[in-house]
């Protein structure tokens, strides 16, 4: 009798996807304190996005199931949002440090629609419902080429050309999508990390083609202000390319069992990267920092 062996990469991504769905739908645990630590947050809530504060690169924004927090490199965490809403699709404005975008769920249930903060994440207001909304954009990206162009995924791929005031449906989103990133060079170019591989669109998401020669599951993709694209490919690790060439190179695979779910870069220093990573088996979360463009990593909050 022949034994059927499962592809370990497929097993890993399947576990990862189940974990992502599990995290997305689980109700929050006990209310998190406003002043806490990253270690405590990792045990009490779920991490949904990360960004570097452009006005203070030592401060890291962490969007969670229980509000928006600011972290320092020592691992202290402070809730800066006045609400404990579940922040999804968390995305900073590429040039205005006071403006942050998001979506998700209010504490009382339902969807937040497309929301914006103009005071660095303290207060949030709904800017639009989106198509057939209020939407819950789990994946969202603001174009670095034209910040008026915003893409979000809810009931398909939606697009705004006026900074999120009005929205239209582009078409279906890539199947089994995990992460979305807009180009620095062209408002119609998008990158998508999916369970079937890394994809690229040059027509605003109407059609997609392979973005990497390896057709392995990709869990995160991010475009920097410096014109680089970073992605995490299961079984390969963190890869990087200049947008102009798309010649990928391996940066690091020193993540153990963890997969990277969210990537952020310091717009003041291209060497500084941060990621949210998760162990698909234990669902343990961590925030990792690199000071050499992604080659070496350490958990935030450790010496």
Secondary structure as the mmCIF struct_conf table of DSSP 4:
data_model
#
loop_
_struct_conf.conf_type_id
_struct_conf.id
_struct_conf.beg_label_comp_id
_struct_conf.beg_label_asym_id
_struct_conf.beg_label_seq_id
_struct_conf.end_label_comp_id
_struct_conf.end_label_asym_id
_struct_conf.end_label_seq_id
HELX_LH_PP_P HELX_LH_PP_P1 UNK A 2 UNK A 7
HELX_RH_AL_P HELX_RH_AL_P1 UNK A 8 UNK A 25
BEND BEND1 UNK A 26 UNK A 26
HELX_LH_PP_P HELX_LH_PP_P2 UNK A 27 UNK A 28
BEND BEND2 UNK A 30 UNK A 30
HELX_LH_PP_P HELX_LH_PP_P3 UNK A 31 UNK A 33
BEND BEND3 UNK A 34 UNK A 34
STRN STRN1 UNK A 35 UNK A 37
HELX_RH_AL_P HELX_RH_AL_P2 UNK A 38 UNK A 44
BEND BEND4 UNK A 45 UNK A 45
STRN STRN2 UNK A 47 UNK A 52
TURN_TY1_P TURN_TY1_P1 UNK A 54 UNK A 55
TURN_TY1_P TURN_TY1_P2 UNK A 57 UNK A 58
STRN STRN3 UNK A 60 UNK A 64
TURN_TY1_P TURN_TY1_P3 UNK A 65 UNK A 66
STRN STRN4 UNK A 67 UNK A 71
TURN_TY1_P TURN_TY1_P4 UNK A 73 UNK A 74
BEND BEND5 UNK A 75 UNK A 75
STRN STRN5 UNK A 76 UNK A 79
BEND BEND6 UNK A 81 UNK A 83
STRN STRN6 UNK A 86 UNK A 92
BEND BEND7 UNK A 94 UNK A 95
TURN_TY1_P TURN_TY1_P5 UNK A 97 UNK A 98
STRN STRN7 UNK A 100 UNK A 105
TURN_TY1_P TURN_TY1_P6 UNK A 107 UNK A 108
BEND BEND8 UNK A 109 UNK A 110
STRN STRN8 UNK A 114 UNK A 117
BEND BEND9 UNK A 118 UNK A 119
TURN_TY1_P TURN_TY1_P7 UNK A 120 UNK A 121
BEND BEND10 UNK A 122 UNK A 122
STRN STRN9 UNK A 125 UNK A 128
TURN_TY1_P TURN_TY1_P8 UNK A 131 UNK A 132
BEND BEND11 UNK A 133 UNK A 134
BEND BEND12 UNK A 138 UNK A 139
STRN STRN10 UNK A 140 UNK A 142
BEND BEND13 UNK A 144 UNK A 145
TURN_TY1_P TURN_TY1_P9 UNK A 147 UNK A 148
STRN STRN11 UNK A 150 UNK A 153
BEND BEND14 UNK A 154 UNK A 156
STRN STRN12 UNK A 157 UNK A 160
BEND BEND15 UNK A 161 UNK A 162
TURN_TY1_P TURN_TY1_P10 UNK A 163 UNK A 164
BEND BEND16 UNK A 165 UNK A 166
STRN STRN13 UNK A 168 UNK A 171
HELX_LH_PP_P HELX_LH_PP_P4 UNK A 172 UNK A 174
TURN_TY1_P TURN_TY1_P11 UNK A 175 UNK A 176
STRN STRN14 UNK A 177 UNK A 182
BEND BEND17 UNK A 184 UNK A 185
TURN_TY1_P TURN_TY1_P12 UNK A 187 UNK A 188
STRN STRN15 UNK A 190 UNK A 194
TURN_TY1_P TURN_TY1_P13 UNK A 195 UNK A 196
STRN STRN16 UNK A 197 UNK A 201
BEND BEND18 UNK A 202 UNK A 203
TURN_TY1_P TURN_TY1_P14 UNK A 204 UNK A 205
BEND BEND19 UNK A 206 UNK A 207
STRN STRN17 UNK A 209 UNK A 210
BEND BEND20 UNK A 211 UNK A 214
STRN STRN18 UNK A 218 UNK A 223
TURN_TY1_P TURN_TY1_P15 UNK A 225 UNK A 226
BEND BEND21 UNK A 227 UNK A 227
STRN STRN19 UNK A 228 UNK A 233
TURN_TY1_P TURN_TY1_P16 UNK A 234 UNK A 236
STRN STRN20 UNK A 237 UNK A 242
TURN_TY1_P TURN_TY1_P17 UNK A 243 UNK A 245
STRN STRN21 UNK A 249 UNK A 252
TURN_TY1_P TURN_TY1_P18 UNK A 256 UNK A 257
STRN STRN22 UNK A 258 UNK A 266
TURN_TY1_P TURN_TY1_P19 UNK A 267 UNK A 268
STRN STRN23 UNK A 269 UNK A 279
TURN_TY1_P TURN_TY1_P20 UNK A 280 UNK A 282
STRN STRN24 UNK A 285 UNK A 290
BEND BEND22 UNK A 291 UNK A 292
TURN_TY1_P TURN_TY1_P21 UNK A 293 UNK A 294
BEND BEND23 UNK A 295 UNK A 296
STRN STRN25 UNK A 298 UNK A 299
TURN_TY1_P TURN_TY1_P22 UNK A 300 UNK A 301
#
